[in-house]
Amino acid sequence: MPGVPALPAPGLIDGVRRVLGSGGALASVLDGFEPRASQQQMAEAVARVVTDEGVLLAEAGTGTGKTLAYLVPAILSGRKVLVSTGTRNLQQQLIDKDVPLLQKALGPFRATCMKGRGNYLCLHRFEQALQDDRPRDDETRVAMTLIAHWAPRTPTGDRAELADLPEDLPFWHGIAATTENCLGSECPRYTDCFVTRMRQEAADADVVIVNHHLLCADAAVRRHSYGAVIPECQVGIIDEAHQLEDVATQYFGVAVSSYRVEQLFTDAAAIRTSPLFVPQQEASAVARAIEGLATASRAFFLDLQTRRPGIRQNSTPDQGSTLFDERLRVTGELLAHAAGESGLELIGALGAFEEALTLVKDAPEDLRALAKRAGETRDDLRFLLRAEAEEYVYFLELRGRRVELRAAPIDVSHIIRDVLIDRLPSLVLTSATLSIGGSFGYVRARLGVGEALEVRVPSEFDYRTQALVYLPRKMPDPRTPDFAAAFADEAASLLTASEGRAFLLFTSYAALRDAHARLSTRLPYPMLVQGTMPRGVLIEQFRRTPNAVLFGTSSFWQGVDVVGDALSCVIIDRIPFASPGDPVVAARIEALQRRGIDAFAGFQVPLAILTLLQGVGRLIRHQQDRGVIALLDPRLQSMGYGRRFLNALPPAPVTRRPEDVVRFFGAAAR
């Protein structure tokens, strides 16, 4: 790395100690820097695995400063480093905050941030859109004007630069540089392409920062010529590694959605009517193929929505949070009954569509790419309708007007091992929540980790003085109708004591909506509800609004960082068990049971413990933070497995007395 002398293996640990120690390089550029024993312990473990190669499992409690603990030894090693985070927000924090700090402390090195291709503008597709004279709605016309003004000036093409562009703008997908849209080196704007620039910057960079979604998507399409964008690296760091299994499950499956098929005939229609498409005798055949595909698509996805007798559905909302209206497990027999005929017709229509595009003489490259997409979609649909591969679970996902047939791998441990663990000479898997009861066994099994170095470093926070855990004396079982009213009563008392300034975290949208309805008229505090505005905007409004209360589900249990008095209470409605009615969860339970493993004790409880700890971890984010963690599920006290949850909590005092909560907040006010 230019400006950062690479330290030989024997000197790397000593170099790390000098940088992170008292009077070291970080202390010289960071006001108020104090050496942390836990940070140094983790950094030395990272240095060892970078030196000796292999895998490190590193659990770092909140306040450790784990970002610097893994970046310092990785950068000092002089090797090319890949860092994958849980979210794009964490990526931005790394590139905006941590990298500049280390460039001052260690000397200049090159770092770049890579996002998924769908975040970047495709210049070729946008030029085509500008030439398309089809009628557009007002929102799209305004967006096109905004993008046209921005495109010649942006150095990155990243839509995040456009703060005024709606997040859910449908028009964006048609002009984004996605894998499906990419023409590769055949594109007339290839040399100007923002993805091409991003790849070149990453190839030249010393530190490449991605997120788990891009990491898994890139690995899944690495076999395609223009799919993979992440360069080869020698050191890999997976931050928030507890999220990796879920993300890998999403990207290493197979899916055909109503949206995916609709984009095929929509894109074909746009090309056929553009000036780039010269009318010829094949034009009418293309038009018929487009119409045939549109008709077959509507019939098939309508059948999936309306003709699904016997398809097993999720049970009650109490069984866990879901982002979907419905998620239904299917078999080949059930699919044949519900949509067998229309499915075969759609397969035929995709084939006819592919053939019609292939037969166009001197076809634009865009049309040839569409033909390839149609063939891949046909093959995926054929695989899904058979639903016979034992290593997959098949299900139908309904979200608003979108219908998607999916197959997800039941076990991704071998996939993660093949595409990630075995590919990187040195790999660090880290998070604040990786072990249970002092053991990394659960995460090892789920992520396919074999031989590995392990380190657990405690939090730098003093939970004994900074926090209080409240468990109510008596609550109804959360699976009974009486729970919702009892929860609202307890929450109202807690919020009165804390004067708002709280997160209410739920395991289902139904419970969230019910609690908000019960509490919104009882309390005077501003109430912010997930779904009413984008997540980032909601969090920022919470920070800026005195005495605010935020109601959130799964996405607010982790990756949210609110420092200071704005967040002084976290209230969790129930144990966050993954729904056994969810098709993927159900299939994993069945797979464990077939192997003679107690799925509840060995899978459902450990997963719920890690999720609960993420929610609890929202509260204390700084040495000066103080607050109450309220866990209102009585099963923590009444069921035998509850002790495993309680033993996993941070070492804060536990009370069952509401007056202790009032006294805690009273002391904080003084």
TAMOSUL-V210105 format. One record per helix or strand of 2 or more residues. SS is the DSSP state (alpha for helix, beta for strand). FROM is the first residue (numbers start at 1). LEN is the number of residues. If there is no record, write none. Layout:
ss = (SS:SS)
from = (FROM:FROM)
len = (LEN:LEN)
This chain:
ss = (alpha:alpha:alpha:beta:alpha:beta:alpha:beta:alpha:beta:alpha:alpha:alpha:alpha:alpha:alpha:alpha:beta:alpha:beta:alpha:beta:alpha:alpha:alpha:beta:alpha:alpha:beta:beta:alpha:beta:alpha:beta:alpha:beta:alpha:beta:alpha:beta:alpha:beta:alpha:beta:alpha:alpha:beta:alpha:alpha:beta:alpha)
from = (9:25:37:54:66:81:88:111:117:120:123:138:159:170:184:190:194:207:212:235:241:254:258:283:317:326:332:365:392:402:413:426:441:453:463:467:483:502:509:527:535:549:554:569:583:599:627:635:642:653:658)
len = (12:5:16:7:11:5:19:3:3:2:9:14:3:6:3:3:11:5:9:4:11:4:15:24:3:4:27:22:8:8:9:6:7:5:4:4:16:4:11:3:10:4:3:4:12:18:5:4:7:3:12)
